[in-house]
Amino acid sequence: MQNKLIRQLITLSNTSERMTAAVCALNKFTKRKARLEHPDGSFDNASRFYPSDEENCGITSYVRSPSRNWPNSYMLACRSLDHCEDLCGADHDDVLLVRRFLKSKEAELTNLAACQALIEAELPKAVAEARAERAHRMPNKPPIAARLRVRA
């Protein structure tokens, strides 16, 4: 599984725009989840949150409108991974791939520069380790000649 993850990450890293967008979306989501960053918007006199035009990204079309009983419906939607991907222009599969890699390295996801530096530093090491593991791996199956016994 680790080899598949590394191969997919190498493919993603070849297009730096996609990689940057995925890391940005993951970072934004992690900060919003930890309440270190908040969506842009305003509150009305009943404490209902409404996102700004830049933050909206079409949220108001598919999320219920805030009410006095549920004033943070837009706020919760603005903190979702899907919304952060829309803001950064990232693909969902790319974000999940980067997230899996960074979690396997136990990285701090709230620091954008550290995540990008870790990917740039760890990716060549991971590729070299995967190649070395493949080179030294014993075959699981016996040679083909032993498997193809001729019946007399």
C-alpha positions as CSV (number, residue, x, y, z in Angstrom):
1,M,0.0,0.0,0.0
2,Q,2.8,2.4,0.8
3,N,4.3,1.8,-2.6
4,K,1.0,2.7,-4.3
5,L,0.7,5.8,-2.2
6,I,4.3,6.9,-3.2
7,R,3.6,6.2,-6.9
8,Q,0.4,8.3,-6.8
9,L,2.2,11.1,-4.9
10,I,5.0,11.2,-7.5
11,T,2.4,11.5,-10.2
12,L,0.8,14.3,-8.3
13,S,4.0,16.1,-7.6
14,N,4.8,16.3,-11.3
15,T,2.0,18.9,-11.6
16,S,3.0,21.4,-9.0
17,E,-0.3,23.4,-9.3
18,R,-2.3,20.4,-8.2
19,M,0.0,19.6,-5.4
20,T,0.0,23.2,-4.1
21,A,-3.8,23.4,-4.3
22,A,-4.1,20.1,-2.4
23,V,-1.7,21.2,0.4
24,C,-3.5,24.6,0.6
25,A,-6.9,23.0,0.9
26,L,-5.7,20.5,3.5
27,N,-4.0,23.2,5.5
28,K,-7.1,25.5,5.4
29,F,-9.4,22.6,6.5
30,T,-7.1,21.6,9.4
31,K,-6.9,25.2,10.6
32,R,-10.6,25.7,10.4
33,K,-11.3,22.4,12.1
34,A,-9.0,23.4,15.0
35,R,-10.6,26.9,15.1
36,L,-7.3,28.5,14.3
37,E,-8.8,30.1,11.2
38,H,-12.3,31.3,10.6
39,P,-14.3,31.8,7.4
40,D,-14.9,35.3,6.2
41,G,-18.3,36.6,6.7
42,S,-20.6,38.5,9.0
43,F,-23.2,37.9,11.7
44,D,-26.6,39.6,11.8
45,N,-28.4,40.8,15.0
46,A,-29.7,37.3,15.7
47,S,-26.2,35.8,15.6
48,R,-26.7,34.1,12.2
49,F,-23.5,33.7,10.1
50,Y,-23.5,34.6,6.4
51,P,-20.3,34.0,4.3
52,S,-18.7,36.8,2.3
53,D,-18.9,36.8,-1.5
54,E,-15.4,35.3,-1.8
55,E,-16.1,32.7,0.8
56,N,-19.5,31.7,-0.6
57,C,-18.5,29.4,-3.5
58,G,-22.1,28.4,-4.0
59,I,-22.7,27.2,-0.4
60,T,-26.0,29.1,-0.1
61,S,-27.5,27.0,-2.9
62,Y,-27.2,23.6,-1.2
63,V,-27.0,24.3,2.6
64,R,-30.0,25.3,4.6
65,S,-30.4,29.0,5.5
66,P,-29.4,29.9,9.1
67,S,-32.3,30.4,11.5
68,R,-32.5,31.4,15.1
69,N,-32.4,27.8,16.1
70,W,-29.6,26.8,13.7
71,P,-27.6,30.0,13.3
72,N,-24.3,28.4,12.2
73,S,-25.4,26.2,9.3
74,Y,-23.3,28.3,6.8
75,M,-20.4,28.4,9.3
76,L,-20.2,24.6,9.6
77,A,-20.4,24.2,5.8
78,C,-17.5,26.7,5.4
79,R,-15.4,24.6,7.7
80,S,-15.9,21.4,5.7
81,L,-13.2,19.8,3.5
82,D,-15.4,20.0,0.4
83,H,-15.7,23.8,0.9
84,C,-11.9,24.2,1.5
85,E,-11.2,22.3,-1.7
86,D,-13.5,24.6,-3.6
87,L,-11.8,27.7,-2.2
88,C,-8.3,26.4,-3.2
89,G,-9.4,24.8,-6.5
90,A,-8.1,21.4,-5.4
91,D,-9.3,17.9,-6.4
92,H,-10.7,15.7,-3.6
93,D,-8.6,12.7,-4.5
94,D,-5.4,14.8,-4.5
95,V,-6.2,16.2,-1.1
96,L,-6.9,12.7,0.4
97,L,-3.6,11.5,-1.1
98,V,-1.6,14.3,0.4
99,R,-3.4,13.8,3.7
100,R,-2.6,10.1,3.8
101,F,1.1,10.8,3.1
102,L,1.4,13.6,5.7
103,K,-0.4,11.5,8.4
104,S,1.9,8.6,7.7
105,K,4.8,11.0,8.4
106,E,3.0,12.4,11.5
107,A,3.3,16.0,10.2
108,E,1.7,19.0,11.7
109,L,-1.1,19.8,9.2
110,T,-1.7,23.4,10.3
111,N,1.7,24.7,9.1
112,L,1.5,25.1,5.4
113,A,5.3,25.8,4.9
114,A,6.2,22.8,7.0
115,C,3.9,20.5,5.0
116,Q,5.3,21.6,1.7
117,A,8.9,21.3,3.0
118,L,8.2,17.8,4.3
119,I,6.8,16.7,1.0
120,E,9.8,18.1,-0.9
121,A,12.2,16.5,1.5
122,E,10.5,13.1,2.2
123,L,9.3,12.2,-1.3
124,P,12.7,11.5,-2.7
125,K,13.6,9.5,0.4
126,A,10.3,7.5,0.2
127,V,11.0,6.7,-3.5
128,A,14.5,5.5,-2.7
129,E,13.2,3.3,0.2
130,A,10.5,1.8,-2.0
131,R,13.0,1.0,-4.7
132,A,15.4,-0.6,-2.2
133,E,12.6,-2.6,-0.7
134,R,11.6,-3.9,-4.1
135,A,15.2,-4.8,-4.9
136,H,15.7,-6.8,-1.8
137,R,12.3,-8.5,-1.6
138,M,12.3,-12.2,-1.9
139,P,9.9,-13.6,-4.5
140,N,6.7,-15.0,-3.0
141,K,6.1,-17.6,-5.7
142,P,8.5,-20.3,-6.7
143,P,10.1,-20.0,-10.1
144,I,7.9,-20.7,-13.1
145,A,9.6,-24.0,-14.0
146,A,8.8,-25.4,-10.5
147,R,5.2,-24.4,-10.9
148,L,4.8,-25.9,-14.4
149,R,5.3,-29.6,-13.6
150,V,4.9,-31.8,-16.6
151,R,2.6,-34.8,-15.9
152,A,3.8,-38.1,-17.3
